[in-house]
Amino acid sequence: MKIRYDLKPRSARRSEPFRPQGPLSFGQLRTDHMFLMDWADGAWSDPRIVPYGPFSLAPGAVVLHYSQEIFEGAKAFLHPDGEIYAFRIDKNAARLNRSAEGLCMPPIPPADQVQAILALLDVERLWFPQQEGASLYIRPFMIATQDSLGVKPSDRYLYCVFVSPSGPYYPAGFQEPVKLLVTRRFHRAAPGGTGAMKTGGNYAASLMAGEVAHRLGASQVLYLDTADRHIEEAGAMNHYHVTRDGRLVIPTFTDTILRSVTSESVLELGKAALGVETVQERIPFEPFLAGLRDGSIAEAGGFGTAAVVSAVGAYVFEDGSEVKVGAGGIGEHTRRVYDVLTGLQRGARPAPKGWLFQAPRVA
Ligand SMILES: Cc1ncc(COP(=O)(O)O)c(C=O)c1O
């Protein structure tokens, strides 16, 4: 793919490494440029890096009415060798294409997605925050742009990637464990639906559940399946738990669970790197609860790109009752997973072959 560079004049771009004065929040800041590419007449065209800014969209664009939209989230890191490495973006590219298939959108060759991201990271290398624990969050997405009110797939699409210099998700190190609301009022996904796809509608539909969770003192919802029997997800993270006898269990990926790149990494790293066996199982909720009460389940939490690992300290019920996880603190296995994953992302530990994509120096 031949990328066109239509960059801001040098005088209008960042000219020195970014040294934030205070703590950087997550996902708020933008950089100078973004990557764009159009789809029409059955082909992708005009891949380009242009100044970051608003683009025009017809009020009748399909995405604005019927949510034909998909997105991804990944991270890149500045290593001690001064080079920039994106973490497992081939996995994100494959997942974007699976989401595309589900939403009747055109796939993008994974190598082109990887190239687009790395080219943008190269252009924005001075934007990497020179701050402990910081990273560049990467947001690729695709929207349906045809001006049409028929409920049918658009005949035009726009693919865009932008990046956000972000501070560590937990500025003070690993934060206090969070609480998850157990509710049977809300469900994230139904069999045959879009739960395994990363599409905006899933997240719009989760906002009310998140609000109710906040009102009840929880940071997110523990989603059960529509029969209220099995554990599915922890808000916008995959759920996990660790048993007292040393097994880290992640719910089996189904069509109602997003295939998390973080979870896949934990599963692949396994016992050799993490000190616990890592497995996937369907997890019936009632036995899980009994396990928390009798201590046979020692740790629980969520996996996702933004926080990497988020420990759960307690499950909260709508009647106000709570069930604690272990002693309610951060368990040793949770901490180990966090240390290992962040260590290899940041170049402090050797990463498995093929996990890190170095941005070439081209721009
Ligand atoms: C619903 C949902 N589950 C799980 C995850 C974690 O996936 P990943 O580790 O690829 O970020 C995310 C975030 O991307 C998510 O939105």
The ligand as a Gaussian input file, in Angstrom:
#p B3LYP/6-31G(d) Opt

LIG

0 1
 C      -16.503000      -5.816000      25.633000
 C      -15.033000      -5.918000      25.753000
 N      -14.480000      -7.041000      26.259000
 C      -13.165000      -7.192000      26.384000
 C      -12.285000      -6.187000      26.015000
 C      -10.805000      -6.376000      26.149000
 O      -10.235000      -6.600000      24.893000
 P       -8.711000      -6.222000      24.607000
 O       -7.877000      -6.976000      25.574000
 O       -8.482000      -6.665000      23.200000
 O       -8.591000      -4.745000      24.778000
 C      -12.795000      -4.993000      25.510000
 C      -11.905000      -3.887000      25.117000
 O      -11.407000      -3.863000      24.028000
 C      -14.202000      -4.852000      25.364000
 O      -14.719000      -3.729000      24.860000

